[in-house]
Amino acid sequence: MKRARSRPTAFAALVTATAVLVLLMISQIENDATPALVVADPAETYDPVLAGEPTPDGFRQLVRRDDIEPIYHPTFVSPEEIEWEPDTLIVGVALDGEAKAYPVNFLNIHEMINDRIADTPILVSW
Amino acid sequence: MVHRREIDGKEVAFGNHGGLYGNAMTWWDHETGSVWSQPRGEAILGELKGERLELMASTLSHWSTWREVHPETLAIDAWGFPMVVGLDDLAFVVDLGAETVAYEYQEVVRGGGVINDSVAGVEIAVVVDPIDEQRWAVFSRRLDDTIVDLRVVDGFLIDTVTRTVFDPVLGSAVEGALLGETLDLMRATTIFPEDFATFWPEGRFYTQESPP
C-alpha cells in the first residue's frame, strides 16, 4: 500500500513542478507582450435584447450571441507559410510598418476577428 | 471593414450578437453587452447606445498584390474556406461626418471604373480595379497641392492633370510626374444599397448628375 501511494505522490510532485515551471515561462512571455484580451462569457454578460429592452425598428434576433463564432485569438503566419491562391480576395490593413491580411471568404465564415496591429486593437468584420 | 476596438481609450472585445439591423450584422461588446450595428460601427441598444467605433483605413486586394506591396505582411492562419464573395450588389459608403455619400458598385463601373467626387469638401475618388473588378478602394485626390483627376485608360488608373499612372487599388504612383507618391486611402465601408437610408437617413446616393 505504501509503495502504491508513494508513486502517485512522486508523480504529482513532478506534475506540479512542471506546471509551475510552465506557468513561470508563460508569465515571462506575457510580461513582454500585450496583456491577453479579456473575453467575457455571453451567458454571464448583460444582453439588452434578452432583458426585454425595446429594440429599434428593423432589428431582429436570428441566433444567440456568438453562435457564429468570432475569432478572439487569431494566429498568423508569414506569407511563405500559407498557400492561398494568388487571386484570393483579402482585406488588408497596414499601420506603422505592420501589415495583415484576412481572406474575405474566411471572414464570411467567422464574420468577426478581434485582433491587434501595431499595438492598436482592431475589429475586422465582414 | 476594420474598426478601432477601443471605447474611451480602453480595449474591448467584440462578439457576434446574432441579430440583424437593417439587414446588417450586429455585435455585442464584452464590457457592457450593448448591441452594435456594423455599417456605422454604432451602438444601437444598451448602455453605450449612440457611441461609435472609429473606422480605420483598409483595402480589398488580391493576395498576390498585397504581398508584393507589403512584403512584411502577416497572413491569418486560415485555409480551406470556400470562394463565394462578390462586390456587384454592394455600395461603397464614404462617411465624413458633415456629409455621407453612397456609391453603388454598378454606378462606379458605369463611370468607367472611377468616380471623382467631393464629400464634405474633401476631394475623393472611388475606384474599381479595371483589371479585376472585384477590387476597389476609395482615395483622397489631394497630393500636397495637387488635386488629381482620375480616369481609367486602357486598364490603367491615370491622373489627367499630371499623366501619372497609379495602382488602382493601392494608390501608389507607378509611373509619371508623381512617381513615389501614394494617394491616401480613405475610410470607407460597404453596404447593400437598399439598407443605406436606414443607417444614413441624411446621406445621398451618388449619381452621374451629381456635381463633379
Chai-1 contact restraints between the chains, C-beta under 6 A:
chainA,res_idxA,chainB,res_idxB,connection_type,confidence,min_distance_angstrom,max_distance_angstrom,comment,restraint_id
A,L37,B,A13,contact,1.0,0.0,6.0,A-B,restraint_1
A,V39,B,A13,contact,1.0,0.0,6.0,A-B,restraint_2
A,A40,B,H30,contact,1.0,0.0,6.0,A-B,restraint_3
A,T45,B,G33,contact,1.0,0.0,6.0,A-B,restraint_4
A,Y46,B,G33,contact,1.0,0.0,6.0,A-B,restraint_5
A,D47,B,G33,contact,1.0,0.0,6.0,A-B,restraint_6
A,P48,B,L45,contact,1.0,0.0,6.0,A-B,restraint_7
A,P48,B,G46,contact,1.0,0.0,6.0,A-B,restraint_8
A,P56,B,I44,contact,1.0,0.0,6.0,A-B,restraint_9
A,G58,B,Y21,contact,1.0,0.0,6.0,A-B,restraint_10
A,G58,B,G22,contact,1.0,0.0,6.0,A-B,restraint_11
A,G58,B,T198,contact,1.0,0.0,6.0,A-B,restraint_12
A,F59,B,Y21,contact,1.0,0.0,6.0,A-B,restraint_13
A,R60,B,L20,contact,1.0,0.0,6.0,A-B,restraint_14
A,Q61,B,G19,contact,1.0,0.0,6.0,A-B,restraint_15
A,L62,B,G18,contact,1.0,0.0,6.0,A-B,restraint_16
A,L62,B,G19,contact,1.0,0.0,6.0,A-B,restraint_17
A,V63,B,G18,contact,1.0,0.0,6.0,A-B,restraint_18
A,R64,B,G18,contact,1.0,0.0,6.0,A-B,restraint_19
A,R65,B,G15,contact,1.0,0.0,6.0,A-B,restraint_20
A,R65,B,H17,contact,1.0,0.0,6.0,A-B,restraint_21
A,R65,B,G18,contact,1.0,0.0,6.0,A-B,restraint_22
A,R65,B,W28,contact,1.0,0.0,6.0,A-B,restraint_23
A,D66,B,G15,contact,1.0,0.0,6.0,A-B,restraint_24
A,D66,B,N16,contact,1.0,0.0,6.0,A-B,restraint_25
A,D67,B,G18,contact,1.0,0.0,6.0,A-B,restraint_26
A,I68,B,N16,contact,1.0,0.0,6.0,A-B,restraint_27
A,P70,B,G15,contact,1.0,0.0,6.0,A-B,restraint_28
A,P70,B,N16,contact,1.0,0.0,6.0,A-B,restraint_29
A,P74,B,I76,contact,1.0,0.0,6.0,A-B,restraint_30
A,T75,B,D77,contact,1.0,0.0,6.0,A-B,restraint_31
A,F76,B,L74,contact,1.0,0.0,6.0,A-B,restraint_32
A,F76,B,I76,contact,1.0,0.0,6.0,A-B,restraint_33
A,V77,B,A75,contact,1.0,0.0,6.0,A-B,restraint_34
A,V77,B,D77,contact,1.0,0.0,6.0,A-B,restraint_35
A,P79,B,R67,contact,1.0,0.0,6.0,A-B,restraint_36
A,P79,B,A75,contact,1.0,0.0,6.0,A-B,restraint_37
A,I82,B,A75,contact,1.0,0.0,6.0,A-B,restraint_38
A,W84,B,W63,contact,1.0,0.0,6.0,A-B,restraint_39
A,P86,B,W63,contact,1.0,0.0,6.0,A-B,restraint_40
A,P86,B,S64,contact,1.0,0.0,6.0,A-B,restraint_41
A,D87,B,H62,contact,1.0,0.0,6.0,A-B,restraint_42
A,T88,B,W63,contact,1.0,0.0,6.0,A-B,restraint_43
A,L89,B,Q134,contact,1.0,0.0,6.0,A-B,restraint_44
A,I90,B,S61,contact,1.0,0.0,6.0,A-B,restraint_45
A,I90,B,W63,contact,1.0,0.0,6.0,A-B,restraint_46
A,I90,B,W66,contact,1.0,0.0,6.0,A-B,restraint_47
A,V91,B,S58,contact,1.0,0.0,6.0,A-B,restraint_48
A,G92,B,T59,contact,1.0,0.0,6.0,A-B,restraint_49
A,G92,B,S61,contact,1.0,0.0,6.0,A-B,restraint_50
A,G92,B,W66,contact,1.0,0.0,6.0,A-B,restraint_51
A,V93,B,V2,contact,1.0,0.0,6.0,A-B,restraint_52
A,V93,B,S58,contact,1.0,0.0,6.0,A-B,restraint_53
A,A94,B,H70,contact,1.0,0.0,6.0,A-B,restraint_54
A,A99,B,H70,contact,1.0,0.0,6.0,A-B,restraint_55
A,A99,B,E72,contact,1.0,0.0,6.0,A-B,restraint_56
A,A99,B,T73,contact,1.0,0.0,6.0,A-B,restraint_57
A,K100,B,L74,contact,1.0,0.0,6.0,A-B,restraint_58
A,A101,B,W66,contact,1.0,0.0,6.0,A-B,restraint_59
A,A101,B,T73,contact,1.0,0.0,6.0,A-B,restraint_60
A,A101,B,A75,contact,1.0,0.0,6.0,A-B,restraint_61
A,Y102,B,I76,contact,1.0,0.0,6.0,A-B,restraint_62
A,V104,B,V85,contact,1.0,0.0,6.0,A-B,restraint_63
A,N105,B,F81,contact,1.0,0.0,6.0,A-B,restraint_64
A,N105,B,P82,contact,1.0,0.0,6.0,A-B,restraint_65
A,N105,B,M83,contact,1.0,0.0,6.0,A-B,restraint_66
A,N105,B,V85,contact,1.0,0.0,6.0,A-B,restraint_67
A,F106,B,A78,contact,1.0,0.0,6.0,A-B,restraint_68
A,F106,B,F81,contact,1.0,0.0,6.0,A-B,restraint_69
A,I109,B,F81,contact,1.0,0.0,6.0,A-B,restraint_70
A,E111,B,N16,contact,1.0,0.0,6.0,A-B,restraint_71
A,M112,B,N16,contact,1.0,0.0,6.0,A-B,restraint_72
A,N114,B,A13,contact,1.0,0.0,6.0,A-B,restraint_73
A,P121,B,R5,contact,1.0,0.0,6.0,A-B,restraint_74
A,P121,B,E6,contact,1.0,0.0,6.0,A-B,restraint_75
A,P121,B,E11,contact,1.0,0.0,6.0,A-B,restraint_76
A,I122,B,V2,contact,1.0,0.0,6.0,A-B,restraint_77
A,I122,B,R5,contact,1.0,0.0,6.0,A-B,restraint_78
A,L123,B,H3,contact,1.0,0.0,6.0,A-B,restraint_79
A,L123,B,R5,contact,1.0,0.0,6.0,A-B,restraint_80
A,L123,B,F14,contact,1.0,0.0,6.0,A-B,restraint_81
A,V124,B,V2,contact,1.0,0.0,6.0,A-B,restraint_82
A,S125,B,Q38,contact,1.0,0.0,6.0,A-B,restraint_83
